[in-house]
Amino acid sequence: MGQDSGERPAPARQRQGAPYVEALVAQHGLTDRVLLAGYAPNVWASMKGAAVTVSLSLFEGCPNTVLEAMACGSPLVLSDIPAHRELLDDQSALFVAPRDADAAARALEETLCRREASARRASLAASLAERYALPRIAQQYVNVYDCVTMHRPSGSSR
């Protein structure tokens, strides 16, 4: 990023993030098991091949990454927060208390070691993702518009 680009450089804390995480991975001897891919233009392909998708947010609005992982059929380990619970239940994902690293580690281990159970949960999550598919959402908008226009007073232009 050049000085003339008009973009501000990332804060020092963000610039230090990747080296810090890389150092942690190396420190724990996980360089052969953890891929820090950086920017990827085609995340969909990576998500479809993921052994697990983890979202340990403390809060979310609409967790798009979780929706995408559901649609991809990726097993999920999620923080137990309202936004995640709105989308999934205990049969479709593993939930852990926010900020509980030990519980997250156990859920990851269970997901990676019990592949059949993980695949069943992922399959159920994928079927739940259908509720948010574009054709279905578009039809819901059409239904709302139809309902509103059918109940419009006579002679009204709006």
C-alpha positions as CSV (number, residue, x, y, z in Angstrom):
1,M,0.0,0.0,0.0
2,G,1.6,3.2,-1.1
3,Q,1.5,6.6,0.5
4,D,-0.4,8.1,-2.4
5,S,-3.1,5.4,-2.5
6,G,-5.4,7.3,-0.3
7,E,-5.8,4.3,2.0
8,R,-4.6,4.5,5.6
9,P,-2.2,1.7,6.7
10,A,-3.6,-0.9,9.1
11,P,-3.2,-0.1,12.8
12,A,0.0,-1.5,14.3
13,R,-2.0,-4.1,16.2
14,Q,-3.4,-5.6,13.0
15,R,0.0,-5.6,11.2
16,Q,1.4,-7.6,14.1
17,G,-1.4,-10.1,14.1
18,A,-0.2,-12.5,11.4
19,P,3.4,-12.7,12.7
20,Y,2.1,-13.3,16.2
21,V,-0.2,-16.1,15.1
22,E,2.6,-17.6,12.9
23,A,4.9,-17.5,15.9
24,L,2.3,-19.3,18.1
25,V,1.8,-22.0,15.5
26,A,5.5,-22.6,15.3
27,Q,6.0,-22.4,19.1
28,H,3.4,-25.2,19.5
29,G,4.9,-27.3,16.7
30,L,1.8,-27.1,14.5
31,T,3.3,-25.7,11.3
32,D,2.6,-29.0,9.6
33,R,-1.1,-29.0,10.7
34,V,-2.1,-25.3,10.5
35,L,-2.4,-23.4,7.3
36,L,-2.5,-19.6,7.5
37,A,-3.6,-19.0,4.0
38,G,-4.0,-15.3,4.0
39,Y,-6.2,-13.7,1.4
40,A,-8.0,-16.2,-0.8
41,P,-10.1,-15.1,-3.8
42,N,-12.1,-18.3,-3.8
43,V,-13.0,-19.0,-0.2
44,W,-15.9,-21.3,-1.2
45,A,-13.6,-24.0,-2.5
46,S,-11.6,-23.9,0.7
47,M,-14.7,-24.0,2.9
48,K,-16.1,-27.0,1.1
49,G,-12.9,-28.9,1.9
50,A,-12.6,-27.8,5.5
51,A,-12.5,-30.5,8.2
52,V,-14.1,-28.0,10.5
53,T,-15.2,-24.3,10.6
54,V,-14.8,-22.5,13.9
55,S,-16.5,-19.3,14.9
56,L,-15.8,-18.3,18.5
57,S,-17.3,-14.8,18.3
58,L,-18.5,-13.1,21.4
59,F,-21.4,-11.5,19.5
60,E,-22.6,-11.4,15.9
61,G,-25.3,-9.8,13.8
62,C,-25.9,-12.2,11.1
63,P,-22.9,-14.6,11.0
64,N,-22.3,-14.9,7.3
65,T,-19.3,-17.1,7.7
66,V,-21.4,-19.6,9.6
67,L,-24.1,-19.5,6.9
68,E,-21.5,-20.1,4.2
69,A,-20.0,-22.9,6.2
70,M,-23.5,-24.4,6.7
71,A,-24.1,-24.3,2.9
72,C,-20.7,-25.8,2.2
73,G,-21.4,-28.8,4.5
74,S,-18.5,-28.0,6.8
75,P,-18.8,-29.3,10.4
76,L,-19.2,-26.4,12.8
77,V,-17.7,-25.5,16.3
78,L,-19.4,-22.3,17.5
79,S,-19.6,-20.1,20.5
80,D,-22.9,-20.4,22.3
81,I,-24.3,-17.0,21.4
82,P,-27.8,-16.0,20.3
83,A,-26.9,-15.3,16.7
84,H,-25.4,-18.8,16.3
85,R,-28.4,-20.4,18.1
86,E,-30.8,-18.6,15.8
87,L,-29.3,-20.6,12.9
88,L,-28.4,-24.0,14.5
89,D,-29.1,-26.3,17.3
90,D,-27.2,-29.0,19.2
91,Q,-27.9,-31.6,16.5
92,S,-26.3,-29.4,13.7
93,A,-23.3,-27.9,15.4
94,L,-21.1,-28.2,18.5
95,F,-21.5,-25.2,20.8
96,V,-19.0,-24.0,23.4
97,A,-19.1,-21.2,26.0
98,P,-17.5,-18.0,24.8
99,R,-14.0,-17.6,26.0
100,D,-13.7,-21.3,27.1
101,A,-10.6,-22.4,25.3
102,D,-10.6,-25.9,26.9
103,A,-14.2,-26.5,25.7
104,A,-13.3,-25.2,22.2
105,A,-10.3,-27.6,22.1
106,R,-12.5,-30.5,23.2
107,A,-15.1,-29.7,20.6
108,L,-12.4,-29.5,17.9
109,E,-11.0,-32.8,19.0
110,E,-14.5,-34.4,18.9
111,T,-15.2,-32.9,15.5
112,L,-11.9,-34.2,14.0
113,C,-11.9,-37.6,15.7
114,R,-15.6,-38.5,15.3
115,R,-16.0,-38.0,11.6
116,E,-19.3,-39.8,11.2
117,A,-21.0,-37.7,13.9
118,S,-19.5,-34.6,12.5
119,A,-20.7,-35.4,9.0
120,R,-24.2,-36.0,10.3
121,R,-24.2,-32.6,12.0
122,A,-22.8,-30.9,8.9
123,S,-25.4,-32.5,6.7
124,L,-28.2,-31.3,9.0
125,A,-26.6,-27.8,9.1
126,A,-26.5,-27.8,5.3
127,S,-30.2,-28.6,5.1
128,L,-31.0,-25.8,7.6
129,A,-29.0,-23.4,5.3
130,E,-31.6,-23.9,2.6
131,R,-33.9,-21.6,4.7
132,Y,-31.5,-18.8,3.7
133,A,-31.0,-19.7,0.0
134,L,-31.5,-16.8,-2.4
135,P,-34.5,-18.3,-4.3
136,R,-36.3,-18.9,-1.0
137,I,-35.6,-15.4,0.4
138,A,-36.6,-13.8,-2.9
139,Q,-39.9,-15.7,-2.8
140,Q,-40.5,-14.5,0.8
141,Y,-40.0,-10.9,-0.4
142,V,-42.5,-11.5,-3.3
143,N,-45.0,-12.9,-0.8
144,V,-44.7,-9.8,1.4
145,Y,-45.1,-7.5,-1.6
146,D,-48.1,-9.5,-2.8
147,C,-49.7,-9.3,0.7
148,V,-49.1,-5.6,1.0
149,T,-50.5,-4.8,-2.4
150,M,-53.5,-7.0,-2.0
151,H,-54.5,-5.1,1.2
152,R,-54.0,-1.6,-0.3
153,P,-57.1,0.6,-0.1
154,S,-59.0,1.1,-3.4
155,G,-58.0,4.1,-5.5
156,S,-54.6,4.3,-3.7
157,S,-51.6,4.8,-5.9
158,R,-49.2,3.6,-3.2
